[in-house]
Amino acid sequence: MTSEAAFPANFLWGAATSAYQIEGQPLADGAGPSIWHRFAHTPGRVANGDTGDLACDHYRRFEEDVALMADLGLGAYRFSVAWGRVLPEGRGSVNAKGLDFYRRLVDALLERGIAPMITLYHWDLPAALHDRGGWLNPDSPAWFADYAQVLFRALDDRVPLWVTINEPWVVTVPGYLDGELAPGHRDPFEAPRVAHHLLLAHAEAVAAYRSLGGRHRIGLAVNLEPQHPASPTPENQAAARRRDAFINRWFLDPLYLGRYPAELATIFGAAWPEFADADLARIRSTSDSVLGGSLGTGCATDFIGVNYYSRGLVRADPNTQPLGAIRISPENAPRTTMGWEVYPPGLTETLLWIKEHYGNPPTYITENGAAFDDPPPADGLVPDPERVDYLRAHLRAAHAALEQGADLRGYFVWSLFDNFEWAQGYSQRFGLIRVDPPNQARILKASARFYQNVIRANGV
Ligand SMILES: N=[N+]=NCCCCNC(=O)[C@@H]1[C@H]2[C@H](O)[C@@H](O)[C@H](O)[C@@H](CO)[C@@H]12
């Protein structure tokens, strides 16, 4: 099959998931509960009262699932470790059975020639640490670095790619500002401090990785979305700039430029603290990579993981505080069932924005995908043409950025399976493979076959 867009020879093709969204049995074998176990079991927090108690039962079915990944021809699989399985109290003694699950999963992947990309933190903080203040506690970066070292020591001989934290913005804003996600706080004084501790946690984990002689690559995964004014009025343009700082630059500017966007102090006002210069220096610290010498990007991170779903169409709105800007959904544009506009050019724009603003660091698209109301299976396959179109268009958009010089190394579909979509429970389907918790059958969708062909052709 000749492909219109041929990718580089060693381009990495993967799919992504996270522990609480697919594993099930969150308390098995001595695991400690997470804030998401607690949040999901709090009435009213998750649609239909759904929880991750069963999810995709991946904790039990992982060998079958790895075989499915191999059938698709995945070159890599991105998954997260549930901190509470490895350290039930979040710190202190290691739970051998919990760590062993991840060792067996990694070995099963390697046996099939699938490279593991491990995310150390995908939102499921041990509840025991939350009870000590969680990410608000200035000790949280050290807790995270200690946990990271347990994984580095156990698995770095076999894991080529590490992501420290998934989407610190989502941990911070839905978690501590608007309260939609665990732990469900709504406090503008807490959010900037949580964000700061997450950045320090990333830096401490990277520093620990370097000091242990970590032989591979470690990065941060961030959700990014271009912000476009709904109409070119000065108010809307200013609102788009504020939202750009708030969503896209909050974490990348400190990491690559050693400073927070100035807009954030204006947005948060009195709630924005004075951060120590030494902290910002630590976050941006130039640490020698295992390849010797700084990587040239002058920061602790080897690569950026980009989670791209859509753009933000922005209108000034004084009633939406603290931003004074609201994201609107364009009436006549195609949208996913999450309400997000399907906007492939935004992926090209995002990748080129990273190249221009942060020195073209190595980049992986660590998440890209869409939720649609898939029809039921027909002849053993779920017809999901909308998802096929979404993936094809975004792969072409990624390729356009490659052709303009973006250092894009790989692409991970979100998600391998229909799974627990946080506060929306199982009402949203993002998978290449259909999973219904009651029967746990794995049924390929047309998008899985499409992606299998993309991988074979190394192009789309
Ligand atoms: N305003 N605004 N912007 C919204 C920005 C948040 C976008 N949501 C994500 O990126 C989450 C990411 C997560 O890793 C995964 O665990 C989730 O299942 C997917 C799907 O939801 C995506």
The ligand as an SDF file (V2000), in Angstrom:
LIG
                    3D

 22 23  0  0  0  0  0  0  0  0999 V2000
  -10.4760   23.2980   28.7880 N   0  0  0  0  0  0  0  0  0  0  0  0
   -9.8730   22.4190   28.4340 N   0  0  0  0  0  0  0  0  0  0  0  0
   -9.2570   21.5640   28.0740 N   0  0  0  0  0  0  0  0  0  0  0  0
   -9.4300   20.1700   28.3320 C   0  0  0  0  0  0  0  0  0  0  0  0
   -8.0620   19.5570   28.3650 C   0  0  0  0  0  0  0  0  0  0  0  0
   -8.1430   18.1720   28.9290 C   0  0  0  0  0  0  0  0  0  0  0  0
   -8.2290   17.2060   27.7900 C   0  0  0  0  0  0  0  0  0  0  0  0
   -8.3010   15.8350   28.3580 N   0  0  0  0  0  0  0  0  0  0  0  0
   -7.2610   15.0840   28.2770 C   0  0  0  0  0  0  0  0  0  0  0  0
   -6.2490   15.4760   27.7790 O   0  0  0  0  0  0  0  0  0  0  0  0
   -7.4140   13.6500   28.7470 C   0  0  0  0  0  0  0  0  0  0  0  0
   -6.2840   12.8000   28.6250 C   0  0  0  0  0  0  0  0  0  0  0  0
   -5.9460   11.8170   29.7300 C   0  0  0  0  0  0  0  0  0  0  0  0
   -4.5490   11.5450   29.7560 O   0  0  0  0  0  0  0  0  0  0  0  0
   -6.6850   10.4700   29.5600 C   0  0  0  0  0  0  0  0  0  0  0  0
   -6.5780    9.7340   30.7640 O   0  0  0  0  0  0  0  0  0  0  0  0
   -8.1370   10.7240   29.1810 C   0  0  0  0  0  0  0  0  0  0  0  0
   -8.8450    9.5010   29.1700 O   0  0  0  0  0  0  0  0  0  0  0  0
   -8.1350   11.3720   27.7940 C   0  0  0  0  0  0  0  0  0  0  0  0
   -9.5600   11.5680   27.2600 C   0  0  0  0  0  0  0  0  0  0  0  0
  -10.2380   12.5270   28.0140 O   0  0  0  0  0  0  0  0  0  0  0  0
   -7.3740   12.6650   27.7780 C   0  0  0  0  0  0  0  0  0  0  0  0
  1  2  2  0
  2  3  2  0
  3  4  1  0
  4  5  1  0
  5  6  1  0
  6  7  1  0
  7  8  1  0
  8  9  1  0
  9 10  2  0
  9 11  1  0
 11 12  1  0
 11 22  1  0
 12 13  1  0
 12 22  1  0
 13 14  1  0
 13 15  1  0
 15 16  1  0
 15 17  1  0
 17 18  1  0
 17 19  1  0
 19 20  1  0
 19 22  1  0
 20 21  1  0
M  CHG  1   2   1
M  END
$$$$
